[in-house]
């Protein structure tokens, strides 16, 4: 091989090495850019999760407040009054005891469901709140219906004219626990769907390993 051919071959070799080096540098820049972009996305996702987490905690606290007002306090008062036979629905007839049992059992189930919400078991929590509030309201509706019938057919003292409305304010907020639980469940489902879509997109768009790197 002549000297000229050797120089030409050496030049081509250097040129190929330079191209490979440029290609590696380009891939490193792209990888760094992709890594930076993923880091920025992660920071945005964390900020968004924090914002959503605040709203979730607020809903849990509101659900707890509604339960404490209607289920724990007034539900307990209702159960004590019924079991103590202090609520009369006729001259010699008191409110049936099953009304108290419904109030107690429903409140107990809702209490457990609220605990499940705080540990992020939103599906189980919603089912528990749905079942518990239904049992609780079954007893309450019977009591309210009986009260309404008594107020429509019997004399009611002036200071008791608003009794039906007052009782609604005491017992019906229990239904708010169901509303807040439903909102928490919807938020949880939306977050789960978005996370799975994001993970799928990240897998589909993951950079293919460099041929040069694998060699």
CORCOR-V963943 format. One record per pair of residues at least 12 apart in sequence whose ideal C-beta (glycine too) atoms are under 8 Angstrom apart, sorted by the first residue. I is the first residue (numbers start at 0). GAP is how many residues later the second one is. D is the distance in whole Angstrom. If there is no record, write none. Layout:
i->I gap->GAP d->D
i->I gap->GAP d->D
This chain:
i->19 gap->192 d->7
i->22 gap->189 d->7
i->23 gap->186 d->8
i->23 gap->188 d->6
i->26 gap->183 d->5
i->26 gap->185 d->8
i->26 gap->186 d->8
i->29 gap->177 d->8
i->30 gap->176 d->7
i->33 gap->173 d->6
i->51 gap->135 d->7
i->51 gap->139 d->7
i->54 gap->132 d->7
i->55 gap->128 d->6
i->55 gap->131 d->6
i->58 gap->121 d->5
i->58 gap->124 d->6
i->58 gap->125 d->5
i->59 gap->54 d->7
i->59 gap->57 d->5
i->59 gap->58 d->6
i->59 gap->120 d->8
i->59 gap->124 d->7
i->61 gap->114 d->7
i->61 gap->118 d->5
i->62 gap->51 d->6
i->62 gap->54 d->7
i->62 gap->66 d->8
i->62 gap->113 d->7
i->62 gap->114 d->5
i->62 gap->117 d->4
i->62 gap->118 d->6
i->62 gap->121 d->8
i->63 gap->50 d->6
i->65 gap->107 d->5
i->65 gap->108 d->7
i->65 gap->110 d->4
i->65 gap->111 d->5
i->65 gap->114 d->7
i->66 gap->40 d->7
i->66 gap->43 d->6
i->66 gap->44 d->7
i->66 gap->47 d->6
i->66 gap->107 d->7
i->66 gap->110 d->5
i->68 gap->101 d->8
i->68 gap->104 d->6
i->69 gap->100 d->7
i->69 gap->101 d->6
i->69 gap->102 d->7
i->69 gap->103 d->4
i->69 gap->104 d->4
i->70 gap->32 d->8
i->70 gap->35 d->7
i->70 gap->36 d->4
i->70 gap->39 d->6
i->70 gap->40 d->7
i->70 gap->65 d->6
i->70 gap->103 d->5
i->70 gap->106 d->7
i->71 gap->35 d->6
i->71 gap->39 d->8
i->73 gap->96 d->4
i->73 gap->97 d->6
i->74 gap->28 d->4
i->74 gap->29 d->7
i->74 gap->31 d->8
i->74 gap->32 d->5
i->74 gap->61 d->7
i->74 gap->96 d->7
i->74 gap->99 d->8
i->75 gap->27 d->8
i->75 gap->28 d->8
i->75 gap->31 d->8
i->77 gap->21 d->7
i->77 gap->22 d->7
i->77 gap->25 d->5
i->77 gap->61 d->8
i->77 gap->62 d->8
i->77 gap->65 d->7
i->77 gap->93 d->7
i->78 gap->21 d->4
i->78 gap->22 d->8
i->78 gap->24 d->5
i->78 gap->25 d->5
i->79 gap->20 d->8
i->80 gap->14 d->8
i->81 gap->12 d->7
i->81 gap->13 d->5
i->81 gap->14 d->8
i->81 gap->15 d->6
i->81 gap->17 d->5
i->81 gap->18 d->4
i->81 gap->21 d->8
i->81 gap->61 d->8
i->82 gap->14 d->6
i->82 gap->17 d->5
i->86 gap->56 d->8
i->88 gap->57 d->5
i->88 gap->61 d->7
i->94 gap->48 d->6
i->94 gap->51 d->7
i->95 gap->46 d->8
i->97 gap->41 d->7
i->98 gap->40 d->4
i->98 gap->41 d->8
i->98 gap->43 d->6
i->98 gap->44 d->5
i->99 gap->39 d->7
i->100 gap->38 d->7
i->101 gap->33 d->5
i->101 gap->34 d->6
i->101 gap->36 d->5
i->101 gap->37 d->3
i->101 gap->38 d->8
i->102 gap->33 d->6
i->102 gap->36 d->5
i->102 gap->37 d->7
i->104 gap->27 d->8
i->104 gap->30 d->5
i->104 gap->31 d->8
i->105 gap->26 d->5
i->105 gap->27 d->6
i->105 gap->28 d->7
i->105 gap->29 d->4
i->105 gap->30 d->3
i->105 gap->31 d->7
i->105 gap->32 d->8
i->105 gap->33 d->7
i->105 gap->68 d->8
i->106 gap->25 d->7
i->106 gap->29 d->6
i->107 gap->24 d->7
i->108 gap->19 d->6
i->108 gap->22 d->6
i->108 gap->23 d->3
i->108 gap->26 d->7
i->109 gap->18 d->7
i->109 gap->19 d->6
i->109 gap->22 d->4
i->109 gap->23 d->6
i->109 gap->26 d->7
i->109 gap->64 d->7
i->109 gap->67 d->6
i->110 gap->21 d->8
i->111 gap->16 d->6
i->111 gap->20 d->8
i->112 gap->12 d->5
i->112 gap->13 d->8
i->112 gap->14 d->8
i->112 gap->15 d->3
i->112 gap->16 d->4
i->112 gap->19 d->6
i->112 gap->64 d->8
i->112 gap->68 d->7
i->113 gap->15 d->7
i->113 gap->63 d->7
i->115 gap->12 d->6
i->116 gap->64 d->7
i->116 gap->67 d->6
i->119 gap->68 d->8
i->121 gap->59 d->8
i->121 gap->62 d->5
i->121 gap->63 d->5
i->121 gap->66 d->4
i->122 gap->62 d->6
i->122 gap->65 d->8
i->124 gap->56 d->6
i->124 gap->59 d->7
i->124 gap->60 d->8
i->125 gap->55 d->5
i->125 gap->56 d->6
i->125 gap->58 d->7
i->125 gap->59 d->4
i->128 gap->48 d->5
i->128 gap->49 d->5
i->128 gap->52 d->4
i->129 gap->48 d->6
i->129 gap->51 d->8
i->132 gap->41 d->6
i->132 gap->42 d->6
i->132 gap->44 d->6
i->132 gap->45 d->5
i->135 gap->38 d->6
i->136 gap->34 d->8
i->136 gap->37 d->7
i->136 gap->38 d->7
i->139 gap->31 d->5
i->139 gap->32 d->8
i->139 gap->34 d->8
i->142 gap->24 d->8
i->143 gap->20 d->7
i->143 gap->23 d->6
i->143 gap->24 d->7
i->143 gap->27 d->7
i->146 gap->16 d->7
i->146 gap->17 d->6
i->146 gap->20 d->6
i->147 gap->16 d->6
i->150 gap->12 d->7
i->150 gap->13 d->6
